[in-house]
Amino acid sequence: MDVLEKCRAWTAEHRRDAGGDCYYRAISETFDGTEVEFEGARVIMAASHDYLGLSADARVREAAVRAVRRFGTSLGGSRAVSGSLRLHEELENRLAQFLGQEAAAVLPSGYQANLMLAPLLQDGDYVFSDLSNHASLDEVIRLGEAKERKFLHSDVAHLKELLASAASEAGKMILTDGIFSVEGDICVLPEMMKLADAHGAHVVVDSSHDLGVLGPNGAGVADHFGLRPLLVTSALSKSLASVGGVIAGPTEVIRYLRFHARTSMFTAAASPANVAAALAALDILQAEPQRRARVLDLAEQLHNGLRALGYDTGASVTPVVPVLVRGRERCLRMWRELCRAGVFTAPMTYPGVRAGREVLRITLTAGHTDEQLARLLAAFKEVGRREGLIPGTLHEGPAPVRIVRPATLPTTRAAAG
Ligand SMILES: Cc1ncc(COP(=O)(O)O)c(C=O)c1O
């Protein structure tokens, strides 16, 4: 059969609606990272993971511009040969220190940072992975040679059972997201690390959504629990307001992976602008904890505002706020209606989530204002009632959410009086 046949069949099947008018839609302008121009109207951007609102920060922008002036737009080669700058090394040292690890490698994307794990997953090894992990962690399992064992989402008993059934002398690795990118809940890292110890396994955490958000130092889920997993990976495209990825861990592991992971050896170096932006964002992240306090406060108000309207935000206790919609058609229709009402959300349907688990994901940044939050909630009220997703009047809504925050981080609401 012609290799293109699948494209024809898919197009015929999805001619009318593959959600085609909801995905890959172009935004024409951005305003401070909190609003965008979409289809001629200015709408609230509630689907960006720029948690600390730093993509619009003048210091971050200026750092990127300076790097372009000094080093150009591209290094034109892989880090292994001609593309390594002192700037990459500076970011690697800073990130390793920040994440409490010995060493780090910076990659052009978070996806590639996770693919770096492939050489550790060899024939005869086992890899245990949470069913809700990000697609890039699924991908590295396909790329590696280890036997795959998926455990039910955050189900420690299931993980224990799977670990116990693996050959005791085999190499074992457990993969988990820190904050899960759709559910918004936090991984059970202490329990996983205890099990890992008992079964001779290592733990790898993808901290893409918790770096900058969780922990007394804002260094993510390991910081939150005061633990040190073997390796931490993260995208730089969220709290660090850039594009890129990092993998951090013991020096000998990072060095080994640099030479053995094809995703590092055979790909162009992260661009100078992106590296400089991440460095500047890291400075601000560390110097201005009030940004973290703001994004946590806003998230708590968002959760509870939605819950007061009758929406369910699931098990999330973080700034990743999933609005349970259930049903692909309904999810896409809600997305369109919310855009018309002035709010740009992220419609998560298959393959982003399993069929039947559709959500509209909302993420606000430290840059969003109380007025924007109020407008967002008004749009959800109007559209949800019209679409029959929430009741006209609510007698008893779901219990309020207490966002997870370090005791040492004051709330910006209290500070504002
Ligand atoms: C948990 C998680 N890991 C990895 C990635 C991939 O990062 P990047 O977009 O930089 O490739 C993402 C981004 O969507 C993510 O949410």
PDBQT file of the ligand as one rigid body, heavy atoms in Angstrom, charges set to zero:
ROOT
HETATM    1  C1  LIG A 501       5.979  17.413  31.179  1.00  0.00    +0.000 C 
HETATM    2  C2  LIG A 501       6.626  17.852  29.888  1.00  0.00    +0.000 A 
HETATM    3  N1  LIG A 501       7.801  17.308  29.522  1.00  0.00    +0.000 NA
HETATM    4  C3  LIG A 501       8.415  17.669  28.384  1.00  0.00    +0.000 A 
HETATM    5  C4  LIG A 501       7.870  18.600  27.533  1.00  0.00    +0.000 A 
HETATM    6  C5  LIG A 501       8.553  18.930  26.250  1.00  0.00    +0.000 C 
HETATM    7  O1  LIG A 501       9.183  20.158  26.337  1.00  0.00    +0.000 OA
HETATM    8  P1  LIG A 501       9.457  21.041  25.024  1.00  0.00    +0.000 P 
HETATM    9  O2  LIG A 501       8.164  21.661  24.659  1.00  0.00    +0.000 OA
HETATM   10  O3  LIG A 501      10.510  21.993  25.426  1.00  0.00    +0.000 OA
HETATM   11  O4  LIG A 501       9.938  20.084  23.962  1.00  0.00    +0.000 OA
HETATM   12  C6  LIG A 501       6.669  19.225  27.889  1.00  0.00    +0.000 A 
HETATM   13  C7  LIG A 501       6.117  20.273  27.013  1.00  0.00    +0.000 C 
HETATM   14  O5  LIG A 501       5.024  20.272  26.601  1.00  0.00    +0.000 OA
HETATM   15  C8  LIG A 501       6.017  18.833  29.086  1.00  0.00    +0.000 A 
HETATM   16  O6  LIG A 501       4.833  19.353  29.430  1.00  0.00    +0.000 OA
ENDROOT
TORSDOF 0
